[in-house]
Structure formats: C-alpha cells, structure tokens
C-alpha cells in the first residue's frame, strides 16, 4: 500500500520540543497536516500505546494518515495506517507478515543500496537522510542534495527526506526529488508551532 501524500510535509510528533504528543498532534491537525508520524524513542511501551491510540483516533477523525515509528506492535494495537522501520528494527518481511498487505511500511535509508533494497523488498516508501548537518541528532555531515538526486534516480517509490531540514530548505529538498520533507527540530522548537507548520505547508503544496 504505497504512501499517498496529500501533502508534501511529513509531520513528526516528537517530544524534543517538550510538547505532549496529543497536544502536538492537535496543533498539526488544526494546521492542516495530512500525514504524521508518532516518534517517542524514550517512552515506556504502556505510555507509547496510550499516546498512539489517542493520536490514531484523532487522525482517523480528520482523515489524516498516521504512521507509527519503529513499533509494529503499537502500530497494530493503535490502528495506525502504517509503521516506519529503521535499518535495525524488525525486518521488512517479518513486519509485513504481521501487519498484512493493507498497512503502509516505510523504511529508513541512508545509501543508494539501502534505498534500492527497500524498494525491491516491497517498502511502500523510504525515508532518506540525514540530509544536512545539525538537527535533532546533531549530525556532523549530511548526505546532501546530490545524493538525494541519485536516490531519486534509483527508486520509483515515494521518498521522505529527513535530517537537519528547516523551513527554508523545503523548496530545494522537493526540487531535488523528495516527495515530502520530514522536519522535527525546526518545527517542535518553534515559538509558534502552528504558524511554522502553516508556513511549511504553503511551501510544500
């Protein structure tokens, strides 16, 4: 089930800015976000499930695509539309066996080979990055636009670029071949998250 992007901004619900997940999801939905991922790396499983179920219910009510980060079990239990897996998470084939054909599965990739392998394996979309230095993970060196263009030339499935992306860089990310831009730090640490999201959505139309 290929990820259908009604918007070219892929929102991330992350605690880096100190926001409560459900409150942040509400801000995103009110601003017009059409696809968002819940990413709570340090949360206990019980708390993660509570947040995922709440975000899932909110997303369904607004017709927004909800992707769960890392956790196939939480994605299934919360009724998420999809799950996003890293290179060290549950293998794609195992995840697909669990969730069936209807759930979206995205794979994080960092090289052309990984991107091609994800597509060949059946991934519905890939995340590619980190694009730039800095960002939430304080990346020293990003992959850059040239590598993004090479990945775009190598695969046909949707690409969500991530890593060090700011609002100002959204146009060049999309021009280089990404189908959407995922942004964490520049959004969740903005003085006015709603205004920031609305501004990015205008760029990403």
N, C-alpha and C positions, 0 to 999 in steps of 0.2 A: 504493500500500500504506500505509494510514493507520497512524500510530504508535499501537500498542496499549499503553497504560500500565498495567502490572501494579502499578506503584507511582506515587505522586504526587510522589516525589522523583527528580529527574533529576540523577544524579551526574556531576560533571566531573572528569576526570583531568587535572590541570593542575600544572605544576611550580612554581607560585607559593609553595608551602609547602616546597619543597626535597625533595619525595618522588620517588623513582624511579618512573616510570609503572607498571611491572608490580607493584611492591610496593604502590602505592596502589590499583591495581585489585584486588589480592588482599584488601586490607582491606575495600574496598567489597563485594566478592562475599561474603566471610565475614560481613559485617554484614547481608546480605540485599538489597542493591541489585539492581533488576531492569532498569534501563536506565542506561547511562553513555556519556559522550562523551569521546573522547581529543582533547585540545586542547594541542598543543605548538607554539606560534606561532614560536618561535625555533630549532626543531630542524632540522638538515640532513635532506634527504629520505631519505638512507640510514638514519639513526638513527630517523627517524619510521616508516619501513616496518618496521624490526625491532621497534619497540615496538608498532605496530599489529597485526602478525602475532601477537605474543605475547598481547596483550590480546584479540584476536579469538578465539584458541584457548581462552583461559581463559573467555571469555564463553559460547562455544558449549558448553563442558563443563558450565556451570552454568545454561544456559537463559536467559541474560541478553541483552537487546538491546544491541548495540554500534554506536554511531554515531561516524563519523569527522568531525572538524571540518575544513572548508574543502576538503580534498584528495580529489577524485573518484578520481584515480588510485590513491592509497593505500587508499581505501575498497575499490576493486575488487580490488587485489592482496592485501589482508589478509582478504578475505572478510567485511567488515563488513556489518551488516544495513542500514546507511544512512549517509548523509552529510548534514552540516549546512552550509549555504552562507550567507555574508553577502551584503549588498547589492552588494559589489564583487567577489564571486567569480564563478566560471563561471555564466552564465545558466542558469536552471532548465531550459529546453527543451534546451539543449546537454547538460546533465548527465543529463537523462532519456534522451536518445538514447544516451548512453554506457552507462548502468547498466541500462537496461531497466525493465520495469514492476515487478519484484519488490523492488527496493531502495527503502527509505524515503528521502525527501528532505525535509529541513526547511529553512526559510528564516528568517533573522533579520529582524525588522521593528521599526520604531521609530515608525510612524504608522498611523492607521487605513487610509489609502490603500495603504500598503505591505502591510498585512495582507490587505486585500481583493484586491489584485493577486496576492499569493502564493496565496491560495485559488483565485482564478479561473484562475491558471496551472497549477494541479494539485498544489501542495505538499501533502504528507501531514500536516504540522503546521507551526506557526510558533513561533519564539522571539520574545518581545516584551519590550522594555525599552530602556534600563535603567530598572528600577522605582524605585530610590532613589539618593540621592547616596552617594558613597563607593564601596566595593567595590574590586575588583582594578584597574579603570581609573580610580579616583579621580574618579568622575562628580561634576560640580558640581550638577546638577539632574536628578532622575529624572522619569519620566513619571507616576508615581503611580497610586493605585488607581482614581481616576475615569477615567483614560484606559484602564486595563486593562478596566474595566467596559464602556466604549464599544467597545473592540475585541471583547470577548466578544459584544456585541450585534450586531456587524457580520459575524462569521465563525462557521462551524459546525465547522471543523476544530480539532483539539487545539491548545491554547496552552500553551507552556512559558515561564513568566515568569522573567526573569533580570536581574541587575544590582543589587548592594547588598543582596540579600536575606540575612537572617540567620534562624537557627532561630526566634527569637521572632516573626518576621514571616510565617512559613509559613501559619498559620491565616487571616490576613487576605488573603493572596495567593490562597489556594484559595477563600475565601468570595467574592472579587471576580470569580471566573470562570476562573481559571487551572486547567488540568488537571494541571499539575505545576509545581514550583518547582526551578529550577537554582541551585545555590549553590556558589560557589568559595571565596572568602576565609574565610568563617566555618567552613568545613569543613577545608580543607587547612592552615590555620594554627592549628587547634585543638590543645590539648595532647594530647588523646586522640581521634584521628580516628575510631576505631571507635565509641567511646561517643557522639560527636557524631552520627555517621550513624545509629546505632540510635535515638537520641532523636528525630531528624528524621523517621525512618521511622514512628515511633509517631504523630507529629503528622499525618503525611501519609496515614494509612490512610483 
